[in-house]
Amino acid sequence: MIVLLLTFVVVLLDQWTKYLIRIKMELFESIPVIDGFFHLTYVTNDGMAFGINFPGGFYIFTAASLIMTGVLVYYLWIEKEGSIILRLALAFILGGAVGNLIDRVILRSVVDFLDFIFGSYHFYIFNIADSSVTVGMILFLFYSFIIHPKENPQPNLIEE
């Protein structure tokens, strides 16, 4: 239940913030929140992550997102009694994937607005869904490399 709730909250927060950005700001408008460090900058991305784009990429990425969403839902279903860390990781990833998929299907592009600047380095502009996928991947890696090996130790195959 907590996994579905988390997924729903991520999608709701992502879509609500994107909606506010779309109705309150003009495309390419930038509002300094912490001048020189954090701005709200309204851009859209019809490509993939980090602005990667190629002919037909929209359709390929949308189809891949749909397939991945199905895989995540299935995996969450079969892991409903599994590790809470793994299920939370997948819920964050699923919430982010669904949030951006909604944009792709309805708007044909993804709304991005979180804009960080570190000195002369200007990071890619992203959104709540992207952040959720990142948090989910960090939790997934933590589970895969720290927790899972302890839960399922591998036998020593090298004889001494």
Sine and cosine of phi, psi and omega as CSV:
sin_phi,cos_phi,sin_psi,cos_psi,sin_omega,cos_omega
0.00,0.00,-0.68,0.73,-0.01,-1.00
-0.89,0.46,-0.54,0.84,-0.01,-1.00
-0.92,0.39,-0.71,0.70,0.04,-1.00
-0.90,0.43,-0.64,0.77,0.02,-1.00
-0.89,0.46,-0.71,0.71,0.02,-1.00
-0.88,0.47,-0.71,0.70,0.03,-1.00
-0.85,0.52,-0.72,0.70,0.00,-1.00
-0.89,0.46,-0.70,0.72,0.00,-1.00
-0.89,0.46,-0.67,0.74,0.02,-1.00
-0.88,0.48,-0.75,0.66,-0.01,-1.00
-0.88,0.47,-0.70,0.71,-0.01,-1.00
-0.89,0.46,-0.74,0.67,0.01,-1.00
-0.89,0.45,-0.67,0.74,0.02,-1.00
-0.88,0.48,-0.77,0.64,-0.05,-1.00
-0.93,0.37,-0.60,0.80,0.02,-1.00
-0.90,0.43,-0.72,0.69,0.00,-1.00
-0.91,0.41,-0.64,0.77,0.03,-1.00
-0.91,0.41,-0.63,0.78,0.05,-1.00
-0.88,0.47,-0.73,0.68,0.02,-1.00
-0.86,0.51,-0.67,0.74,0.02,-1.00
-0.88,0.47,-0.71,0.70,-0.04,-1.00
-0.90,0.44,-0.60,0.80,-0.06,-1.00
-1.00,0.02,-0.37,0.93,-0.08,-1.00
-0.98,-0.19,-0.30,0.95,-0.09,-1.00
-0.81,-0.58,0.39,-0.92,0.14,-0.99
-1.00,0.01,0.52,-0.85,0.06,-1.00
-0.81,0.58,0.73,-0.68,-0.02,-1.00
0.97,0.25,0.03,1.00,0.08,-1.00
-0.94,0.34,0.59,-0.81,0.01,-1.00
-0.75,-0.66,0.79,-0.61,0.00,-1.00
-0.90,-0.44,0.90,-0.44,0.05,-1.00
-0.92,0.39,0.79,-0.61,0.11,-0.99
-0.99,-0.14,-0.76,0.65,0.19,-0.98
-0.82,-0.57,0.99,-0.16,-0.16,-0.99
-0.79,0.61,0.77,-0.64,0.02,-1.00
0.99,0.16,0.00,1.00,0.01,-1.00
-0.75,-0.66,-0.77,0.64,-0.05,-1.00
-0.68,-0.73,0.82,-0.57,0.04,-1.00
-0.80,-0.60,0.42,-0.91,0.25,-0.97
-1.00,-0.10,0.91,-0.41,-0.06,-1.00
-0.80,-0.60,0.88,-0.47,-0.07,-1.00
-1.00,0.06,0.93,-0.37,0.10,-0.99
-0.71,-0.71,0.28,-0.96,0.12,-0.99
-0.85,-0.53,0.44,-0.90,-0.03,-1.00
-0.73,-0.68,0.93,-0.37,0.03,-1.00
-0.99,-0.11,0.10,1.00,0.05,-1.00
-0.98,-0.18,-0.54,-0.84,0.00,-1.00
-0.97,-0.25,-0.30,-0.95,0.01,-1.00
-0.84,0.54,0.58,-0.81,0.04,-1.00
0.87,0.50,0.43,0.90,0.07,-1.00
0.97,0.25,0.19,0.98,0.02,-1.00
-0.91,0.41,0.76,-0.65,-0.03,-1.00
-0.55,-0.84,0.51,-0.86,0.08,-1.00
-0.39,-0.92,0.31,-0.95,-0.03,-1.00
-0.84,0.55,0.77,-0.63,-0.02,-1.00
0.99,0.17,-0.03,1.00,-0.05,-1.00
-0.87,0.49,-0.60,0.80,0.01,-1.00
-0.84,0.54,-0.74,0.67,-0.05,-1.00
-0.93,0.36,-0.66,0.75,0.01,-1.00
-0.90,0.44,-0.72,0.69,-0.04,-1.00
-0.93,0.36,-0.59,0.80,0.05,-1.00
-0.91,0.41,-0.70,0.71,0.03,-1.00
-0.89,0.45,-0.69,0.72,0.03,-1.00
-0.88,0.47,-0.63,0.78,0.03,-1.00
-0.91,0.42,-0.66,0.75,0.04,-1.00
-0.89,0.46,-0.70,0.71,0.00,-1.00
-0.90,0.44,-0.72,0.70,-0.02,-1.00
-0.90,0.44,-0.60,0.80,0.05,-1.00
-0.88,0.47,-0.70,0.71,0.05,-1.00
-0.88,0.48,-0.68,0.73,0.02,-1.00
-0.89,0.46,-0.69,0.72,0.00,-1.00
-0.90,0.44,-0.68,0.73,0.03,-1.00
-0.88,0.48,-0.71,0.70,0.02,-1.00
-0.87,0.49,-0.73,0.68,-0.04,-1.00
-0.90,0.43,-0.64,0.77,0.07,-1.00
-0.88,0.47,-0.59,0.80,0.01,-1.00
-0.91,0.42,-0.73,0.68,-0.04,-1.00
-0.97,0.24,-0.32,0.95,0.02,-1.00
-0.98,-0.18,0.37,0.93,-0.12,-0.99
-0.89,0.45,-0.31,0.95,0.07,-1.00
-0.94,-0.34,0.15,0.99,-0.04,-1.00
-0.99,0.13,-0.24,-0.97,-0.04,-1.00
-0.84,0.54,0.74,-0.67,0.02,-1.00
-0.91,0.42,-0.56,0.83,0.02,-1.00
-0.90,0.44,-0.71,0.71,0.02,-1.00
-0.89,0.45,-0.69,0.72,-0.02,-1.00
-0.92,0.39,-0.61,0.79,0.07,-1.00
-0.91,0.41,-0.66,0.75,0.04,-1.00
-0.85,0.53,-0.74,0.67,-0.02,-1.00
-0.92,0.40,-0.56,0.83,0.04,-1.00
-0.91,0.41,-0.67,0.74,0.06,-1.00
-0.88,0.47,-0.71,0.70,0.00,-1.00
-0.90,0.44,-0.71,0.70,0.00,-1.00
-0.89,0.46,-0.71,0.71,0.02,-1.00
-0.86,0.52,-0.69,0.72,0.03,-1.00
-0.92,0.39,-0.67,0.75,0.01,-1.00
-0.89,0.45,-0.69,0.73,0.00,-1.00
-0.92,0.39,-0.66,0.75,0.02,-1.00
-0.84,0.54,-0.74,0.67,0.01,-1.00
-0.95,0.30,-0.53,0.85,0.04,-1.00
-0.91,0.42,-0.63,0.77,0.06,-1.00
-0.84,0.54,-0.71,0.70,0.04,-1.00
-0.86,0.51,-0.73,0.68,-0.06,-1.00
-0.87,0.49,-0.68,0.73,-0.05,-1.00
-0.96,0.30,-0.69,0.73,-0.08,-1.00
-1.00,0.08,-0.71,0.71,-0.10,-0.99
-0.98,-0.18,-0.22,0.98,-0.07,-1.00
0.91,0.42,0.26,0.97,0.13,-0.99
-0.31,-0.95,0.25,-0.97,-0.02,-1.00
-0.97,-0.25,0.72,-0.69,0.04,-1.00
-0.99,0.13,0.81,-0.59,0.08,-1.00
-0.87,-0.50,0.52,-0.86,-0.06,-1.00
-0.41,-0.91,-0.23,0.97,0.00,-1.00
-1.00,0.08,0.90,-0.43,-0.20,-0.98
-0.81,-0.59,0.95,-0.32,-0.01,-1.00
-0.94,-0.33,0.63,-0.77,0.01,-1.00
-0.80,-0.60,0.78,-0.62,0.03,-1.00
-0.86,-0.50,1.00,-0.08,-0.05,-1.00
0.89,0.46,-0.87,-0.49,0.02,-1.00
-1.00,0.00,-0.06,1.00,-0.01,-1.00
-1.00,-0.05,0.84,-0.55,0.02,-1.00
-0.94,-0.34,0.95,-0.32,-0.03,-1.00
-0.94,0.34,0.36,-0.93,0.07,-1.00
-0.88,0.48,0.59,-0.81,0.04,-1.00
-0.98,0.19,0.71,-0.71,-0.09,-1.00
-0.65,-0.76,-0.15,-0.99,-0.06,-1.00
-0.65,-0.76,-0.05,-1.00,-0.02,-1.00
-0.89,0.46,-0.65,0.76,0.01,-1.00
-0.88,0.48,-0.70,0.72,0.04,-1.00
-0.87,0.49,-0.68,0.74,0.01,-1.00
-0.88,0.47,-0.66,0.76,0.00,-1.00
-0.90,0.44,-0.68,0.74,0.05,-1.00
-0.88,0.47,-0.66,0.75,0.01,-1.00
-0.89,0.45,-0.73,0.68,0.04,-1.00
-0.87,0.50,-0.69,0.73,0.03,-1.00
-0.87,0.49,-0.66,0.75,0.01,-1.00
-0.92,0.39,-0.63,0.78,0.05,-1.00
-0.89,0.46,-0.72,0.69,0.05,-1.00
-0.89,0.46,-0.64,0.77,0.01,-1.00
-0.89,0.45,-0.69,0.72,0.04,-1.00
-0.91,0.42,-0.66,0.75,0.06,-1.00
-0.85,0.52,-0.73,0.69,0.03,-1.00
-0.88,0.47,-0.74,0.67,-0.09,-1.00
-0.90,0.43,-0.63,0.77,-0.12,-0.99
-0.98,-0.21,-0.35,0.94,-0.05,-1.00
-0.94,-0.34,-0.79,0.61,-0.11,-0.99
-0.99,0.13,-0.79,0.62,-0.09,-1.00
-0.86,0.52,-0.69,0.72,0.02,-1.00
-0.86,0.51,-0.52,0.86,0.03,-1.00
-0.97,0.25,-0.54,0.84,0.01,-1.00
-0.96,0.28,-0.56,0.83,-0.06,-1.00
-0.76,-0.64,0.95,0.30,-0.02,-1.00
-0.89,0.45,0.64,-0.77,0.00,-1.00
-1.00,0.07,0.64,-0.77,0.03,-1.00
-0.92,0.39,0.50,-0.87,0.05,-1.00
-0.97,0.25,0.93,-0.38,-0.06,-1.00
-1.00,0.05,-0.17,0.98,-0.01,-1.00
-0.99,-0.13,0.87,-0.49,0.01,-1.00
-0.98,0.19,0.62,-0.78,-0.01,-1.00
-0.99,-0.13,0.00,0.00,0.00,0.00
